[in-house]
Amino acid sequence: MSADAFPERQTFRKIRVAGVQAAPVFLDLDATTKKSIELIEQAGAQGADLIGFPEAFIPTFPNWYETIGEGPKAREFDKELFKHSVEVPGEHIQAIAEACGRANVNAVVGINERYNGTTGTMWNTQVHITRDGKIAGKHQKYVPTTGERLVHRPGTTGHVNSFKTDFGAVSGLICGENSNPLGQFAASLAYPVVHVASWPYYFHPYFPMHHAIATAGAGCAYTLKSFVVAAVSRIPEGYIEAVAETDEQRQFLTEQKALKKGALVFGPSGHLIADGSGSDDDLLITDIDLEDVIVPKLVLDFAGHYNRPEIFAPLFEG
């Protein structure tokens, strides 16, 4: 039967998504904001409808805690992180929002957020921006992971991690919380067609970072029955020289940088459809058909017919 037989049907668009796989400018708010605006402009020029940024891209994710631990050197990095963090609202995030408006691109932007006008509290945050240049909201990481707890407060934005765009809902989670079942369920309630997973550039040698990114990305896509854009930072210039204290640390970080692990895009059945690894490009651009989410969602809808929240409710009592 011809599709023209259903003239009043709901339509699902084909869109273009961009996953950032660039390096920030190490602990530099102005320069990384400028670079973020340039990436948004590049995405817009290539016809992207959505751009997803890595974890705490502006001004840098505090990875040093996975390399050198707490101490005077780490605390100096912490001080610079605070001085170069983003206030919401504030001039830097407003400049990024305006760039989204000019480029006609929706965005999920990973920032290190600081409490406006204070001297201490910071969060790990995704800012949601619509293509008309408006800040639609933000999601602060529910629980900081390992070393992040030395600089980040647990999120205060509640369970909501999604926003509405012109092509449907977009959800987002940060790093390890992409494998949080309740975080995924919170996202599923919005029925997202695209989910942005924001990630840093490396973790400790015992932890295979890109394997975790691929596993959690596929898992999110399969559970949410949505497309997933996994945005992944790369190690910034000057980072290794500034952070590494031993030959072993320097070798590990040099190897991680050389791998050029990139952004990933997954389809709504959890299958990998694009991998930017090995590329020198700052963006992974992928075309997707949002209609592809329908059949998988009809089979497994964890926000609807394929769940029984009333029988699980006792698990949360007491």
VEXLO-869822 format. One record per residue (C-alpha): residue number from 1; residue in three letters; x negated, y, z. Coordinates in steps of 0.001 Angstrom, whole numbers, plus 524288, in hexadecimal, padded with zeros to 5 digits. Layout:
BEGIN
<pt k="NUM" r="ALA" x="X" y="Y" z="Z"/>
...
// end
This chain:
BEGIN
<pt k="1" r="MET" x="80000" y="80000" z="80000"/>
<pt k="2" r="SER" x="7FAE4" y="80D6C" z="7FC92"/>
<pt k="3" r="ALA" x="7F6FB" y="8167A" z="8078F"/>
<pt k="4" r="ASP" x="7FF83" y="820B5" z="800D5"/>
<pt k="5" r="ALA" x="80B42" y="818F6" z="805B6"/>
<pt k="6" r="PHE" x="80883" y="81EA0" z="8133A"/>
<pt k="7" r="PRO" x="80866" y="82D62" z="810CC"/>
<pt k="8" r="GLU" x="80AAB" y="830D5" z="81F29"/>
<pt k="9" r="ARG" x="8002F" y="827D4" z="82484"/>
<pt k="10" r="GLN" x="7F5D0" y="82C6A" z="82E03"/>
<pt k="11" r="THR" x="7E91E" y="82E9D" z="826DC"/>
<pt k="12" r="PHE" x="7DB74" y="82B46" z="82B87"/>
<pt k="13" r="ARG" x="7D07F" y="83297" z="824FB"/>
<pt k="14" r="LYS" x="7C355" y="82ED6" z="81FFA"/>
<pt k="15" r="ILE" x="7B97D" y="8372A" z="82735"/>
<pt k="16" r="ARG" x="7AAE4" y="83919" z="8282A"/>
<pt k="17" r="VAL" x="7A3B4" y="837F3" z="83520"/>
<pt k="18" r="ALA" x="79603" y="83C2E" z="838F5"/>
<pt k="19" r="GLY" x="78E00" y="83618" z="843D7"/>
<pt k="20" r="VAL" x="78283" y="83E1A" z="848B5"/>
<pt k="21" r="GLN" x="775B1" y="83692" z="84966"/>
<pt k="22" r="ALA" x="76CC2" y="84236" z="84B7C"/>
<pt k="23" r="ALA" x="763DC" y="84678" z="85689"/>
<pt k="24" r="PRO" x="7670D" y="85241" z="85EFA"/>
<pt k="25" r="VAL" x="75D0F" y="85CF4" z="86107"/>
<pt k="26" r="PHE" x="7577C" y="85884" z="86E06"/>
<pt k="27" r="LEU" x="75D8B" y="8602C" z="87945"/>
<pt k="28" r="ASP" x="76076" y="86C02" z="870C7"/>
<pt k="29" r="LEU" x="76E86" y="870D1" z="87167"/>
<pt k="30" r="ASP" x="76D98" y="87B3D" z="866EF"/>
<pt k="31" r="ALA" x="76603" y="872F4" z="85D38"/>
<pt k="32" r="THR" x="76E5F" y="866C1" z="85F1D"/>
<pt k="33" r="THR" x="77AD0" y="86ED6" z="85DE8"/>
<pt k="34" r="LYS" x="77586" y="8744C" z="8512D"/>
<pt k="35" r="LYS" x="7722E" y="86699" z="84C7A"/>
<pt k="36" r="SER" x="77FBC" y="861C3" z="85037"/>
<pt k="37" r="ILE" x="785ED" y="86CA5" z="84857"/>
<pt k="38" r="GLU" x="77D65" y="86903" z="83CBC"/>
<pt k="39" r="LEU" x="781C2" y="85AC9" z="83DEE"/>
<pt k="40" r="ILE" x="78FF7" y="85F0D" z="83E4C"/>
<pt k="41" r="GLU" x="78DB1" y="86757" z="8322F"/>
<pt k="42" r="GLN" x="78728" y="85BDA" z="82B46"/>
<pt k="43" r="ALA" x="79271" y="852EF" z="82ED2"/>
<pt k="44" r="GLY" x="79C3E" y="85CDD" z="829F1"/>
<pt k="45" r="ALA" x="794D7" y="85EDF" z="81D48"/>
<pt k="46" r="GLN" x="7958B" y="85026" z="81B0D"/>
<pt k="47" r="GLY" x="7A42C" y="84FF8" z="81D45"/>
<pt k="48" r="ALA" x="7A452" y="849E2" z="82AD0"/>
<pt k="49" r="ASP" x="7B0F4" y="84A83" z="83290"/>
<pt k="50" r="LEU" x="7AA7D" y="846C9" z="83F76"/>
<pt k="51" r="ILE" x="79CCC" y="84780" z="84512"/>
<pt k="52" r="GLY" x="798A0" y="84012" z="85143"/>
<pt k="53" r="PHE" x="78CC0" y="843FD" z="85951"/>
<pt k="54" r="PRO" x="78418" y="83BC3" z="86254"/>
<pt k="55" r="GLU" x="78440" y="83C00" z="8711E"/>
<pt k="56" r="ALA" x="7805E" y="84903" z="87757"/>
<pt k="57" r="PHE" x="77A8F" y="84D14" z="86A43"/>
<pt k="58" r="ILE" x="77A45" y="85B2D" z="86EC8"/>
<pt k="59" r="PRO" x="77029" y="85D9A" z="87408"/>
<pt k="60" r="THR" x="76AD1" y="84FA7" z="8763D"/>
<pt k="61" r="PHE" x="76EFE" y="8435E" z="87D51"/>
<pt k="62" r="PRO" x="76703" y="84145" z="889F3"/>
<pt k="63" r="ASN" x="76082" y="834C6" z="88549"/>
<pt k="64" r="TRP" x="75462" y="837C0" z="88D4F"/>
<pt k="65" r="TYR" x="75A81" y="830AC" z="898D1"/>
<pt k="66" r="GLU" x="7595E" y="82401" z="89144"/>
<pt k="67" r="THR" x="74AD6" y="82661" z="88F4F"/>
<pt k="68" r="ILE" x="744DE" y="82D77" z="89AE8"/>
<pt k="69" r="GLY" x="74F1F" y="82D02" z="8A5A9"/>
<pt k="70" r="GLU" x="75158" y="83767" z="8AFF2"/>
<pt k="71" r="GLY" x="7465C" y="84075" z="8B3ED"/>
<pt k="72" r="PRO" x="740ED" y="84E35" z="8B20E"/>
<pt k="73" r="LYS" x="73F4F" y="84C9C" z="8A358"/>
<pt k="74" r="ALA" x="74D36" y="847A0" z="8A180"/>
<pt k="75" r="ARG" x="7526D" y="8529B" z="8A9F2"/>
<pt k="76" r="GLU" x="74BD2" y="85C99" z="8A12D"/>
<pt k="77" r="PHE" x="752FA" y="8567A" z="895A7"/>
<pt k="78" r="ASP" x="75F8A" y="856F8" z="89DAB"/>
<pt k="79" r="LYS" x="75D96" y="8657B" z="8A00F"/>
<pt k="80" r="GLU" x="75BDE" y="8681A" z="89190"/>
<pt k="81" r="LEU" x="767A0" y="85F7C" z="88EA2"/>
<pt k="82" r="PHE" x="7700E" y="867D7" z="89777"/>
<pt k="83" r="LYS" x="76AD5" y="87496" z="891FC"/>
<pt k="84" r="HIS" x="76DBC" y="86FE7" z="88422"/>
<pt k="85" r="SER" x="77ADC" y="86960" z="886A5"/>
<pt k="86" r="VAL" x="787C3" y="86D46" z="88068"/>
<pt k="87" r="GLU" x="792BB" y="87480" z="8872D"/>
<pt k="88" r="VAL" x="7A0B7" y="871B5" z="882F3"/>
<pt k="89" r="PRO" x="7A5E7" y="87BA0" z="87FC1"/>
<pt k="90" r="GLY" x="79985" y="88287" z="87BC8"/>
<pt k="91" r="GLU" x="792A4" y="8890A" z="8706F"/>
<pt k="92" r="HIS" x="78B5E" y="87D08" z="86B7A"/>
<pt k="93" r="ILE" x="796F1" y="873D8" z="86ACF"/>
<pt k="94" r="GLN" x="79F0F" y="87EEC" z="86527"/>
<pt k="95" r="ALA" x="79502" y="880A3" z="85A48"/>
<pt k="96" r="ILE" x="795F7" y="8720B" z="8576C"/>
<pt k="97" r="ALA" x="7A4DB" y="872BB" z="8573D"/>
<pt k="98" r="GLU" x="7A464" y="87E13" z="84DC1"/>
<pt k="99" r="ALA" x="79B1F" y="87651" z="8451C"/>
<pt k="100" r="CYS" x="7A514" y="86B29" z="844ED"/>
<pt k="101" r="GLY" x="7AF3B" y="874FE" z="84076"/>
<pt k="102" r="ARG" x="7A6A6" y="87A1A" z="8358C"/>
<pt k="103" r="ALA" x="7A2D7" y="86C61" z="83143"/>
<pt k="104" r="ASN" x="7B0AF" y="8670C" z="832B1"/>
<pt k="105" r="VAL" x="7ABFA" y="85B9D" z="83AFD"/>
<pt k="106" r="ASN" x="7B147" y="85550" z="8476A"/>
<pt k="107" r="ALA" x="7A68E" y="85210" z="85137"/>
<pt k="108" r="VAL" x="7A332" y="84A83" z="85D6D"/>
<pt k="109" r="VAL" x="79730" y="8514E" z="862EF"/>
<pt k="110" r="GLY" x="78EA7" y="84B41" z="86D81"/>
<pt k="111" r="ILE" x="78989" y="85544" z="87728"/>
<pt k="112" r="ASN" x="78322" y="85647" z="88463"/>
<pt k="113" r="GLU" x="78D51" y="85EE6" z="88ADE"/>
<pt k="114" r="ARG" x="78B24" y="86785" z="89699"/>
<pt k="115" r="TYR" x="79553" y="86D3F" z="89F91"/>
<pt k="116" r="ASN" x="79729" y="87B50" z="89B13"/>
<pt k="117" r="GLY" x="7904E" y="8858E" z="8A330"/>
<pt k="118" r="THR" x="78A6D" y="87C1A" z="8AD0D"/>
<pt k="119" r="THR" x="77CEC" y="87716" z="8B079"/>
<pt k="120" r="GLY" x="77EC5" y="86878" z="8B153"/>
<pt k="121" r="THR" x="7896D" y="85FBA" z="8ABFE"/>
<pt k="122" r="MET" x="7881B" y="8594E" z="89EA2"/>
<pt k="123" r="TRP" x="7900F" y="84F7B" z="896E3"/>
<pt k="124" r="ASN" x="78E06" y="84696" z="88B34"/>
<pt k="125" r="THR" x="7989B" y="84B7A" z="881FB"/>
<pt k="126" r="GLN" x="79EDA" y="849E6" z="874A6"/>
<pt k="127" r="VAL" x="7A575" y="8564A" z="86FA1"/>
<pt k="128" r="HIS" x="7B0EC" y="85490" z="86646"/>
<pt k="129" r="ILE" x="7B1D2" y="85EAD" z="85B72"/>
<pt k="130" r="THR" x="7BBDF" y="85F86" z="85080"/>
<pt k="131" r="ARG" x="7B925" y="863B9" z="8429F"/>
<pt k="132" r="ASP" x="7BFB2" y="870D4" z="844ED"/>
<pt k="133" r="GLY" x="7B4B7" y="87441" z="84E51"/>
<pt k="134" r="LYS" x="7BC2C" y="871F5" z="85AF4"/>
<pt k="135" r="ILE" x="7B717" y="86AD8" z="866FC"/>
<pt k="136" r="ALA" x="7C1BB" y="860BF" z="8693F"/>
<pt k="137" r="GLY" x="7BC32" y="85B3C" z="875DE"/>
<pt k="138" r="LYS" x="7B118" y="85363" z="87B87"/>
<pt k="139" r="HIS" x="7ADFD" y="84640" z="88181"/>
<pt k="140" r="GLN" x="7A41C" y="8456D" z="88C7D"/>
<pt k="141" r="LYS" x="79DA7" y="83842" z="88E69"/>
<pt k="142" r="TYR" x="7A542" y="830C6" z="898AB"/>
<pt k="143" r="VAL" x="7994D" y="82BC7" z="89FF8"/>
<pt k="144" r="PRO" x="78B17" y="82FB7" z="89D6E"/>
<pt k="145" r="THR" x="78227" y="82458" z="899F0"/>
<pt k="146" r="THR" x="775CF" y="8213D" z="8A1DF"/>
<pt k="147" r="GLY" x="76C9D" y="82D02" z="8A145"/>
<pt k="148" r="GLU" x="77771" y="83613" z="89CB1"/>
<pt k="149" r="ARG" x="77C99" y="835AE" z="8AA9D"/>
<pt k="150" r="LEU" x="77145" y="83E57" z="8AEB0"/>
<pt k="151" r="VAL" x="77632" y="8495E" z="8A60E"/>
<pt k="152" r="HIS" x="78468" y="84683" z="8A271"/>
<pt k="153" r="ARG" x="790E4" y="846F5" z="8AA5B"/>
<pt k="154" r="PRO" x="79BA3" y="83CDD" z="8A7AF"/>
<pt k="155" r="GLY" x="7A56B" y="84222" z="89DE8"/>
<pt k="156" r="THR" x="7B085" y="84AF3" z="8A244"/>
<pt k="157" r="THR" x="7B8A1" y="84AD0" z="895C7"/>
<pt k="158" r="GLY" x="7C0CE" y="83EF0" z="89940"/>
<pt k="159" r="HIS" x="7C33C" y="8332F" z="8909E"/>
<pt k="160" r="VAL" x="7C695" y="83A7C" z="88408"/>
<pt k="161" r="ASN" x="7BBF4" y="838F2" z="879C6"/>
<pt k="162" r="SER" x="7C2D4" y="83C63" z="86D04"/>
<pt k="163" r="PHE" x="7C82D" y="847C2" z="86520"/>
<pt k="164" r="LYS" x="7D0F6" y="849B7" z="85963"/>
<pt k="165" r="THR" x="7CBDB" y="84D26" z="84BEC"/>
<pt k="166" r="ASP" x="7D270" y="84F67" z="83EE1"/>
<pt k="167" r="PHE" x="7D05A" y="84112" z="83B31"/>
<pt k="168" r="GLY" x="7D3A7" y="83ABA" z="84845"/>
<pt k="169" r="ALA" x="7CE43" y="83914" z="855ED"/>
<pt k="170" r="VAL" x="7BF95" y="8384F" z="85876"/>
<pt k="171" r="SER" x="7BA76" y="83281" z="86518"/>
<pt k="172" r="GLY" x="7ACD6" y="83255" z="86AD1"/>
<pt k="173" r="LEU" x="7A4B3" y="82BED" z="8755D"/>
<pt k="174" r="ILE" x="796A7" y="82DCF" z="8797E"/>
<pt k="175" r="CYS" x="78C11" y="82353" z="8798E"/>
<pt k="176" r="GLY" x="78F10" y="81824" z="882ED"/>
<pt k="177" r="GLU" x="79D27" y="81C18" z="88504"/>
<pt k="178" r="ASN" x="79FDB" y="81785" z="8771F"/>
<pt k="179" r="SER" x="7A010" y="80A04" z="87D65"/>
<pt k="180" r="ASN" x="7A8C8" y="80E44" z="888BD"/>
<pt k="181" r="PRO" x="7B5BA" y="806DE" z="8871E"/>
<pt k="182" r="LEU" x="7BD89" y="8118D" z="88DE8"/>
<pt k="183" r="GLY" x="7B6CD" y="81C1A" z="885DB"/>
<pt k="184" r="GLN" x="7BA73" y="81493" z="879A7"/>
<pt k="185" r="PHE" x="7C870" y="81321" z="87E91"/>
<pt k="186" r="ALA" x="7C93B" y="821C2" z="88133"/>
<pt k="187" r="ALA" x="7C4D5" y="8240F" z="87336"/>
<pt k="188" r="SER" x="7CE95" y="81A2F" z="86DE6"/>
<pt k="189" r="LEU" x="7D9F3" y="821D4" z="873BD"/>
<pt k="190" r="ALA" x="7D77D" y="82C97" z="869B6"/>
<pt k="191" r="TYR" x="7D780" y="822DA" z="85E56"/>
<pt k="192" r="PRO" x="7CADB" y="82858" z="858B4"/>
<pt k="193" r="VAL" x="7C79C" y="825FC" z="84A7F"/>
<pt k="194" r="VAL" x="7B952" y="82977" z="84D0D"/>
<pt k="195" r="HIS" x="7B158" y="82810" z="85979"/>
<pt k="196" r="VAL" x="7A44D" y="82F09" z="85B9F"/>
<pt k="197" r="ALA" x="79A57" y="827C9" z="863EC"/>
<pt k="198" r="SER" x="78F32" y="830B1" z="86834"/>
<pt k="199" r="TRP" x="781EB" y="82AB2" z="86B5C"/>
<pt k="200" r="PRO" x="77407" y="82ECE" z="86F47"/>
<pt k="201" r="TYR" x="76776" y="82B36" z="86862"/>
<pt k="202" r="TYR" x="76224" y="8207F" z="8713F"/>
<pt k="203" r="PHE" x="7634C" y="81A42" z="87E7F"/>
<pt k="204" r="HIS" x="759AE" y="81276" z="886A7"/>
<pt k="205" r="PRO" x="75175" y="807E1" z="87FEE"/>
<pt k="206" r="TYR" x="75972" y="7FD39" z="886B4"/>
<pt k="207" r="PHE" x="765DA" y="80233" z="8800E"/>
<pt k="208" r="PRO" x="7679F" y="80037" z="87146"/>
<pt k="209" r="MET" x="76E2F" y="80D47" z="86E8B"/>
<pt k="210" r="HIS" x="7722A" y="80BB8" z="86065"/>
<pt k="211" r="HIS" x="7777A" y="7FE14" z="862F0"/>
<pt k="212" r="ALA" x="78010" y="80414" z="86D89"/>
<pt k="213" r="ILE" x="7846B" y="80ECE" z="8642A"/>
<pt k="214" r="ALA" x="78819" y="804E2" z="859CA"/>
<pt k="215" r="THR" x="78ED1" y="7FBC7" z="86374"/>
<pt k="216" r="ALA" x="796B0" y="80668" z="86A49"/>
<pt k="217" r="GLY" x="79A0A" y="80CFA" z="85D64"/>
<pt k="218" r="ALA" x="79F45" y="80073" z="8579A"/>
<pt k="219" r="GLY" x="7A681" y="7FD91" z="86433"/>
<pt k="220" r="CYS" x="7ACE9" y="80AF7" z="86487"/>
<pt k="221" r="ALA" x="7B10E" y="809CD" z="85659"/>
<pt k="222" r="TYR" x="7B6B5" y="7FC44" z="85894"/>
<pt k="223" r="THR" x="7BDD7" y="8001E" z="86512"/>
<pt k="224" r="LEU" x="7C2E6" y="80D5B" z="86091"/>
<pt k="225" r="LYS" x="7C57D" y="808C9" z="8529C"/>
<pt k="226" r="SER" x="7BF93" y="81574" z="84DF2"/>
<pt k="227" r="PHE" x="7B377" y="81991" z="84697"/>
<pt k="228" r="VAL" x="7A7C2" y="81C60" z="84F4D"/>
<pt k="229" r="VAL" x="79CF7" y="82624" z="84C69"/>
<pt k="230" r="ALA" x="79137" y="82362" z="8551A"/>
<pt k="231" r="ALA" x="788BC" y="82F98" z="8555A"/>
<pt k="232" r="VAL" x="77AB9" y="82D1D" z="8598E"/>
<pt k="233" r="SER" x="76FFE" y="836C1" z="85D1F"/>
<pt k="234" r="ARG" x="7620C" y="83524" z="858DB"/>
<pt k="235" r="ILE" x="7563C" y="83896" z="86120"/>
<pt k="236" r="PRO" x="75348" y="84722" z="85FD7"/>
<pt k="237" r="GLU" x="7465B" y="84D08" z="85BF8"/>
<pt k="238" r="GLY" x="73DC8" y="84F6C" z="867C3"/>
<pt k="239" r="TYR" x="74581" y="8462E" z="8707D"/>
<pt k="240" r="ILE" x="73B75" y="83B43" z="87108"/>
<pt k="241" r="GLU" x="7305B" y="8449F" z="873E7"/>
<pt k="242" r="ALA" x="73834" y="84B4C" z="87E93"/>
<pt k="243" r="VAL" x="73DC2" y="83F41" z="8854B"/>
<pt k="244" r="ALA" x="734AB" y="83385" z="883DB"/>
<pt k="245" r="GLU" x="72ADC" y="831B2" z="88EE3"/>
<pt k="246" r="THR" x="724A9" y="8249F" z="88B4A"/>
<pt k="247" r="ASP" x="71FF1" y="81E21" z="87EE2"/>
<pt k="248" r="GLU" x="72AA1" y="813F5" z="88071"/>
<pt k="249" r="GLN" x="73539" y="81E56" z="88117"/>
<pt k="250" r="ARG" x="72F5B" y="82590" z="8758F"/>
<pt k="251" r="GLN" x="72ED2" y="81934" z="86D6D"/>
<pt k="252" r="PHE" x="73CEB" y="8158B" z="87086"/>
<pt k="253" r="LEU" x="7421B" y="8230D" z="86D26"/>
<pt k="254" r="THR" x="73A00" y="823C2" z="860BA"/>
<pt k="255" r="GLU" x="73F74" y="816A9" z="85C7B"/>
<pt k="256" r="GLN" x="74D5C" y="81B0D" z="85F7D"/>
<pt k="257" r="LYS" x="74B93" y="8276F" z="85792"/>
<pt k="258" r="ALA" x="745EC" y="81FE7" z="84C0D"/>
<pt k="259" r="LEU" x="751B7" y="816C6" z="84BA0"/>
<pt k="260" r="LYS" x="75A87" y="821F2" z="8472E"/>
<pt k="261" r="LYS" x="7667E" y="81B27" z="84CA2"/>
<pt k="262" r="GLY" x="7721B" y="821F9" z="846BB"/>
<pt k="263" r="ALA" x="78088" y="824BE" z="847F2"/>
<pt k="264" r="LEU" x="78A3D" y="819BB" z="84586"/>
<pt k="265" r="VAL" x="79837" y="81947" z="8407F"/>
<pt k="266" r="PHE" x="7A14A" y="80DEC" z="84380"/>
<pt k="267" r="GLY" x="7AE52" y="80A3A" z="83D83"/>
<pt k="268" r="PRO" x="7BA9B" y="80767" z="84587"/>
<pt k="269" r="SER" x="7B7CA" y="7F8D2" z="84619"/>
<pt k="270" r="GLY" x="7AA80" y="7FB39" z="84C3A"/>
<pt k="271" r="HIS" x="7A29B" y="7F942" z="83FD2"/>
<pt k="272" r="LEU" x="79705" y="801EA" z="83C71"/>
<pt k="273" r="ILE" x="79973" y="80A29" z="83056"/>
<pt k="274" r="ALA" x="78DF7" y="813BE" z="830B6"/>
<pt k="275" r="ASP" x="78089" y="81447" z="8372F"/>
<pt k="276" r="GLY" x="77780" y="81FFB" z="83659"/>
<pt k="277" r="SER" x="76BBB" y="81908" z="83C2C"/>
<pt k="278" r="GLY" x="75F05" y="81B8A" z="83514"/>
<pt k="279" r="SER" x="76429" y="82796" z="82E3A"/>
<pt k="280" r="ASP" x="75E14" y="834F9" z="82FCC"/>
<pt k="281" r="ASP" x="76B6C" y="83B49" z="82E2B"/>
<pt k="282" r="ASP" x="770F1" y="84286" z="839E2"/>
<pt k="283" r="LEU" x="77EB8" y="83E09" z="8369A"/>
<pt k="284" r="LEU" x="784F8" y="83108" z="8332D"/>
<pt k="285" r="ILE" x="79058" y="83431" z="82A14"/>
<pt k="286" r="THR" x="79AE0" y="829EE" z="8280B"/>
<pt k="287" r="ASP" x="7A822" y="829C0" z="82144"/>
<pt k="288" r="ILE" x="7B2FE" y="8227E" z="8284B"/>
<pt k="289" r="ASP" x="7C145" y="81F64" z="82564"/>
<pt k="290" r="LEU" x="7C97F" y="821BA" z="8318A"/>
<pt k="291" r="GLU" x="7D40A" y="818AC" z="82C7A"/>
<pt k="292" r="ASP" x="7CAB9" y="80D98" z="82FDC"/>
<pt k="293" r="VAL" x="7CE13" y="80F37" z="83E48"/>
<pt k="294" r="ILE" x="7DC4E" y="80B2E" z="83CA7"/>
<pt k="295" r="VAL" x="7DBD6" y="7FC62" z="83AF6"/>
<pt k="296" r="PRO" x="7D1B5" y="7F9FF" z="845C0"/>
<pt k="297" r="LYS" x="7D9D0" y="80287" z="84EF3"/>
<pt k="298" r="LEU" x="7E624" y="7FAF4" z="84B92"/>
<pt k="299" r="VAL" x="7DF2C" y="7EEA4" z="85016"/>
<pt k="300" r="LEU" x="7D8E7" y="7F3AF" z="85CAA"/>
<pt k="301" r="ASP" x="7DE40" y="8003F" z="8628E"/>
<pt k="302" r="PHE" x="7D8AD" y="80144" z="87052"/>
<pt k="303" r="ALA" x="7E001" y="80DF7" z="872B1"/>
<pt k="304" r="GLY" x="7ECCD" y="807AB" z="86ECE"/>
<pt k="305" r="HIS" x="7F1F9" y="7FA47" z="86B57"/>
<pt k="306" r="TYR" x="7E58A" y="7F29E" z="86E6A"/>
<pt k="307" r="ASN" x="7E478" y="7F694" z="87C9F"/>
<pt k="308" r="ARG" x="7EBC6" y="7F44E" z="88968"/>
<pt k="309" r="PRO" x="7E791" y="7FF5C" z="8928A"/>
<pt k="310" r="GLU" x="7F1FC" y="7FBCC" z="89C85"/>
<pt k="311" r="ILE" x="7EBD8" y="7EE92" z="89F4A"/>
<pt k="312" r="PHE" x="7DE37" y="7F464" z="8A09B"/>
<pt k="313" r="ALA" x="7E28B" y="7FF9B" z="8A97F"/>
<pt k="314" r="PRO" x="7E02C" y="7F7BF" z="8B62A"/>
<pt k="315" r="LEU" x="7D1C2" y="7F731" z="8B2B8"/>
<pt k="316" r="PHE" x="7D0F7" y="805CD" z="8B58E"/>
<pt k="317" r="GLU" x="7D85D" y="805B9" z="8C261"/>
<pt k="318" r="GLY" x="7D1CE" y="80707" z="8CF83"/>
// end
